[in-house]
C-alpha cells in the first residue's frame, strides 16, 4: 500500500529495513516517484557526521542546479548581485581566545605540511602561515600589513631582507615617490 496505515513500528526495525533491503548502514534514503525508495551510497549520515563521496554543487540566486567542476563548487548568479558572502565562517565562543582557519595540507603529513589562513577572533586580524613560517603575511583589521611580523606599525612593515629588482637587467632598484608627484 501507500504506507498510510503503518503503526507500531519499532525504531530498530527501520534501520534494519533500510540496511538490508536498500543499501549499507547510514546511507541517506531518497524517494523517486510514488513507490520507489533508494539508498544513496555516496551520501551518508550517522547522526553526527554528514559525508559525501563525490562533488557538491551549491547554487544561489538563479544558478539553480548545475554540474560542479571541483569537489565543492558554489555559484551565485543573477542581476545586480551586489556584495555576496558565498562562504561565511563564524566562531561564536564566549571568549575572544580562538581562531578560525582554513587549512591546506599535504597527504603525506597532514599535521605538519600545511598552509593556513587564520582569522584571530580576539584581534580580528588575518594571517597566512605555513608549517615552518608564522606570519608570512599579516593583515591587521585597521589596514596595516606585516610581512614576517604580526605587529606592523605602518601601512607596510617587513621583518627581513627586501629585494626589489628591475625586470630588464635584474639590477636592484628602489623607487620612492611622493603621492603628489606621481
Secondary structure, DSSP 4 states (H G I P E B T S, - for coil): --STT-----HHHHHHHHHHHTSSTTEEEEEETTTEEEEEEEEEE-SS-EEESS-EEEEEET--S---SSSEEEEEE-SS--S--S-------SSS--EEEEEEE-GGGTTTSEEEEEEETTT--EEEEESS-S-SEEE-TTS-EEES-S--SSSEEE-S----B-TTT--B------GGG-
